[in-house]
Amino acid sequence: MKNWFEYPLVQGKVRTKHPTQKPLELIQKFIEISSNKGDIVLDPFIGSGTTAVAAKMLDRNYIGIEKNPEYVKIANERINSVPQKLL
C-alpha cells in the first residue's frame, strides 16, 4: 500500500453544495482498511454524508453528527439514495 492516495475532485452529478465534499472512493478506501463489516463508523462532522454513504455501501453501521440543517438534508438525501442490501 502507498503512503498517499490520489483521487480527482468531486464533480458533475454527484457534486453537492457542500464546499469540502470528499470523493466517495477515497472514503471507501479508508473505511475498508480501518474497519470490518458490521463495525460502527463515526463521523462527527458528516457534512455531505460521504462517510455514511460509504459505510452503508460497505456493510458498516454509521453515526453521523452535523449541526447545519442544510448539510443534514444533503446527507440524508444521499444516504437514502443508497439501496439496502438484501441479506
N, C-alpha and C positions, 0 to 999 in steps of 0.2 A: 504494500500500500504506500502511496506517495504521502508526503507531508504537506500537501496543498491540494485544494480542489478548485477547478476552474469551470464555471458554468456561465452561460450568457445571461444578460439581464432579462427580466420577465417583460415580455412584450405581447402585443396582439390581443386576442380574445380573452386570454387568461389574466391579463393585467387588470388590477382593481385600482381604486382611488387611493389606496394606502401608499404613502410615499416610500416606504422601505420594504416592499414585498420581496420575499426571498424565493429563489427558484425551487419548485417542488422537488425536483430530482436531488438537489443538494440536501434538503432537509430529510428526504427519504434515506439518503446515504448515511447521514448522522444517526438516524433512528435505528437503521439496520445494524450498524456497528456498535451501538451502545445499549441495545435492549433486545429482549426476546418477545416472541408472540405472547400476548396476554399481559405483558407488563403495562404499567401506567407511565405515560409521558406527561410531564408538567411543563406548561408554557405560561409563565406569569405575565407575559405581555403578548397576548395572542394575535393582536393586530388583524391582519387579513385572514388568519386561520390556516396558514400553510402547514404549521406543525400538526394541528388537529387533523387536517385532510390527509397528510402523510401517515400519521399514526393509524387512522381509520383504514386506509388502504393496505397497511402492513399488519393488520390484525392486532393492533395495540389499543389499549384504552387511553384516554387522554383527559386532562384537566386543563382548561384554559381560563385565564383571568384577563379582563380588559375593562377599562373604565369609560372609554369613548364609545357612546352609543352608536355612532356611525360605523365604527370598526366592528362592533358586536354584530350589527346587521350584516355586514360584508362577510364576516367569518361564518355566521350561521347559514347564510345562503350557500357558501362554498361547501361547508360540512354536509349540509343536507343534500347537495348535488352528488355526493359520493354514494353509490348504491351499497346497500347492506349485502354482505357476503352470506351465502347460504351455507349452513353447516352440514 
